[in-house]
Amino acid sequence: MKSPPSITLSLPVMANSKKVIVAACGVSDKYPQGKSAGMRRAVAADDETLQTFPAVGLRSVATWIMDEAAASKLGDTYTNN
């Protein structure tokens, strides 16, 4: 069993939820740019589609919560700077 355990939900289930919150914080030791690159792909990248990065399907329904490290690749449009 994976530790810590996790729950996986499909995109249609998440997109049809009453509330969707995606949270990311910190920097991974193994993949230092991984979270920030993933958040950029999910929230802001114009070249991503549901087929290339399924989280794109949550753009219009999710509340995205990130710390400065996770949001570092999003640019000024998406940050409080």
Secondary structure, 3 states (H helix, E strand, C coil): CCCCCCCCCCHHHHHCCCCEEEEECCCCCCCCCHHHHHHHHHHCCCCCCCCCCHHHHHCCCEEEEECCCCCCCCCHHHCCC
